[in-house]
């Protein structure tokens, strides 16, 4: 049986200045941990979640104070349950695993739906833009509060892989091993366009109101459409076809004129409707904006990829890069580019190509394809 876990909170009472000069008067970080931290704090692994994930990676957590109604039943089980635990890839018999909700999040970390202490109302549109550099700076604050100077490893799938890269190059002396799963080095033009489509979907919802919608109706239509745009990049089209054939067409789904006519449209509409119950549109915008602008060199304030990664090389880091051959979100060419930069900097890097028909979501659905390699990295 999965263990019952509770969300912990780390409150930073001082002002936090972000990359664009914006200032937060304080900060709350929601996080969960698994395993036991050694007395010398040498066995900690920092895990970053994906775009719409959460800090709840393993176990069962049925309630998080203050995040209703977003904490839906589908969130109660950890998203990486088969990867975290005794004898698993992230072995809690040996390691202490930490996963935190992102800055700007809606699952307990300070974000647009949080109350602004200066106004007593939700931040809404006043909540600043955030960058990958901001996210890893917040992670460093959390590690400081936990008394962890050097990580055994940092692990990140998808968008989390971008943050793992930025943490490893911003704080190179604070991490020994890095696992980047289905991520990249710089956001491609294609992804920037797909993300822009999602931004427009939310911005053009009449209920969005520039981000100040918490006293009225949220922009559910725009957020659902954004999720539908993204979902087809997460799941291989063959898998979408298989899943859709198992569903019954929802004939009641009618737009102002068009009626949903086949199981594929119905499946995508269902995904969009389900998502809006558990996520906040402002949070979604903050994270995809961060992703859209991602460039590892710029985030690390370096002059070139080599200058950036020389930091990791000088720290003696070891890297494991996973690529998924059916990935339509972070294409395999992106991991090849990352690995090439690592090799040019003489970093000990291994790239594994996972053969899967599940697409980008393989890292969530097929733990057996990743476990042997992650275990090797962690214990080598």
N, C-alpha and C positions, 0 to 999 in steps of 0.2 A: 504493500500500500504506500502511495506517495505520502511524504511527511507533511504535516501542517506547518506552514511558514507564515511569518508576519512581516509586514513592511516596517522598516525602521526609518527614522527621519534624522537628518543631520542639519541643524540650523546654524547658518553662518550669520552672525550678528552684525558684522561690519559691512560697509559698502563694497560692492563688487563692480569694477569697471570693465566693460566689455570692449571688444576690438574696435567698434566704431565710436568709442568715447562715451556711449550711454552708460548710465550708472544705476545699479539696483541697490536700494537702501539696505537690503539684506537678502538672504537666500535660504530656501529650504530644499534639501535634496532627499528624495525618496529612494531607498535602496533595499536590497535583500542580500543575505549572505548564506552560504552553505559550507559546512566543514568547520574546522577549528584552526584559528590562527596560532601559529607557534609563538613561543615566548620571544623569539628574535624576529618575528614578523617576516620570515624568509619564504613563506610558502603561499603567498597571496597571488591570485589570478584575477585580473580585471576583465570583465566581459561587457562588451557593448552590444546593445540590441539593434534590431533593424528599424526601418523607417517608422512603422506603425506598431512596433512591439512595445514591450514594457520591461521594467526591472524584474518582473516576476518570471524567472526563467525555469524554475523547478519547484516541485511540491504543489500543494493546494493552498490557495489564499482566497477565501470567499468574501473578504471585506477589507477595504482600505479606507480609513477615516478621511472624509472630506472629498472623495472623488466620485461620489454618486452624481449623476446616474451612469457615468462612463464605465464603471466596473461591472460589466455584464457577465452572465454565467459562463460564456465562452472564454473569458479571461481567467477564470478561477484555477485552471490547470496551467502549469508552467509551460512555456513555449519550447523549452529544450529539455524536457523531462528525461528523455532517453540519453542525454549527453552529460548530465550532472548527477553525481551520486557515487556511492561506494563501488569501486571497480569499473566505473564508466570513463569516458574520455577525459572529463574533468573530474578526477577521482577525489571525492571528499574524504577518503581515508588518509590522503596525503596533502590535499590542497584546500585552501580557504578561498572560495569563489565569491566575488563581489559583482553585482550588477546594479546600476543606478538608472533611474528614469532621467531622460534628457532635460536640460535646461529648456524651458519653453513647453514642457510636457503637460499632459493633462491627467497624469496618474500619481500626483503627489509632489513632484518637483515644481518649483515656482515657474509659472507660465502665464499666458494671457488670461486664463480663466481664474487665476489666483487673485485674491484681493490685494490691491495696491494700498499699502499701509498709509500712504499720504492722502488718499481720497476715500478709502473705505469701500470702494467699488472695484469690480474686476478690471484688470489692466486693459484688456481689449486691445484696441489699436495702439495704445501707448506703450505696449510691451515691445522692447527693441528687437531688431533683427539679431540673429545669433549666427556665429560661424563655428566651424569645426575647432578652431583655436579656442573659442570660448568654451566649447563643450569639454575639451581636454583640460582646460584650466580649472573648470568646476570639478572634474574628476580628481585633479591633483589636490584640490582643497579637501575633498572627501578622504583621500588617502592620508593626508596630513592629520585630519581629525581622528582617523583610525590608528595612527601611529605606524603607518607603513611607508618606509623610505624607498625600498626597491621591490618591484614586482617580480615574481617568478616568471610571469607571462602576461601579455595582453592579447585578448582574442576578440575578433569582430567579424560577424557575417554581414554582407550587404553594406548598407550605409555604415554599420558599425565597423566594417573593415577600413573605411576611410578614416574614422576616428582612431582606430588602432594605429594606423600609419602616422597620423598627426601626433598622437601621444608619444610614439616611439622616437619621433624626430624632434619633438619639442622638449621632451624630458628623456633623452637617450640614456642617461646614467641611472634612470629609475626603472628600467625594464630589461630583462635578459633575453626573453623569447617573444616572438610576435607571430600570431596566426591570423592571416587575412583570408577570408572566405568569400569568394564571389564578389569581389570589390574591384578597385582600380587605383590609379594614380592621379587622374584628373578627369572631371566629368566631361563626357563627350558632347559634341554638338547635338547628336541625336537625342541623348537623354535630356539635355537642356531644353530642347523643343518639346519633348513629351512632358517635362515638368512644367513648362510654361503653359501648355494646354490645361493642365490641372489647376494652375494658379488662376487662369482666366475663368475656368468653370466656377470656382468659388467666388471670385471677385464679381462675377456677373449675376450671381444669385441675388434677387431683389431683397432678400432678408439679410444679406451680409452687412450692409450699413458700414462699410469701411472697417469692419472688425468689431464694432460696438453693437453687438446683438444680444448680449446676455440678459437684458431686461425684456426681450421679446422673443420672436421665433428665430431659431438658429437657421443658418443656410444649408438645410439638409439636402435640397436638390443639388446644389453646387458641389457639396462634399461627396454625395453619392456618385455624381458624374466624374469627379476627380478620381475616385477610387476605381471606377470602371475603366477609366483610361489607363491607370497604373496596373490593374490586376492582370490585364492581358500580357504584360511584360514579365510578371512574376511566375505565371503558370504557362507551361508549354502548350501550344495550341492543340496538340493531340490530346493532352490531358484535359483541357477545357471541353473538347468534344466528348471525351469519355464521361466526364462528370455531368455535362449537360444532358446527355442521353438518359441519365438516371433520374432526372428531375421531371416533374410534371409541369407543363406550361401553365403559367399563372395567367389565365385569360382575363382576370380582372385588372391586369396591369394595362391601363390605357392612358396615353398621354393626352394632350388637348385634342389631337386628331388621330394620331397613329395608335394602332392597337398592336401590342406585342404578339407576334405570330409564330415564333418557333422557340424551341427549348434553349437555344444558344443565347438569344436576346433575354429570355426569361432568367437564365442562369446569371448573366452579368448584372441584370437589374437587381436580382436577389443579393448578389455580393455587395452592391452599392448600398442597398437598404439596410443590410445587416451591419455594415461598417459604421454608418452614421449614428447608430445607437451606442457605440463604444468609443468614439473619438471626437475631438474638438477641431473644428475647421481652422481656428487660429493656430493651434498647435501644428496641424498638418502643413499650413503655409510656412511656419517658421522652419520646419525641418526640411521641406522640399526646397525652400529658398537656400538653406545652408548647403544642401546637396547640389543644387544647380550651380552654385558659385565655386564648388570645391576645386581647388588646385593645390596639391600637396606642397609645392614650392612656395606659393604665396602664403598659405596657412602657416608655414614654418619660417616665414620671413627670410628665405634663402635666395641666392642669386641664380641657382641652377639646380637641377635634380642631383648632380654629383655633390655639390656643396651641401645640400640637404641631407643626403644619405651618408656622407662622410661622418656625420655625427653618430649614426647608428653603427657604422663600421668601427669607429674609434671606441665605442662602448662594447664591442664584441658580441653584438646581438646575433641571434639565430632566427631565421625566418622560415615560415611554412606558408606557401601561397596555394590556395585551392581555386581551381577553375572548373566550371561545369559546362560540358560541351553543348548542352541544349539551352543555355542561358540566353534569353532575349532581353534581359535587364542590364546586367553587366556582361557584355560579350566576352568570350575567351580571349580576344585580342587585347582586352584591357589588362587582364592578369599577365599576359605575355609581356606587355609594356612595363608593368610594375616589376616583374622578375628581371627584365633586361636592365632596368635602372639599378636594381639591387646588385646584380652581377657586376655591372660596371664600377660599382663602389666597393667591390671585393667583399661583399657581405655573404656570409654562409646562408644561402637560400635554396630551398627545395620547392619545386612546383609540382603539384599533383593535379592531374586532370581527371575529374569524376565523370564517368560515362553514365548518363541518366536520361530518362525520357520525362522527367518531372520538371525540367526547366530550373529557373532561379530558386524556386521553393525546395529544391532537392535537399538543401542543408537542414530544412525543418522536417522533411518527410523520410529521409533515408540515413539515419544516424550510423548504420553499419558501414557506410561508404567513407565516413570521416573518422570514426573512432580509432582505428589502428594507427593512423598517421598522427592524429592529435596526441594520442597516448605516447607515441614515440617522441614527439617534440617535448612534451611535458617532462618525460622521465629521462631524456638524453642529457 
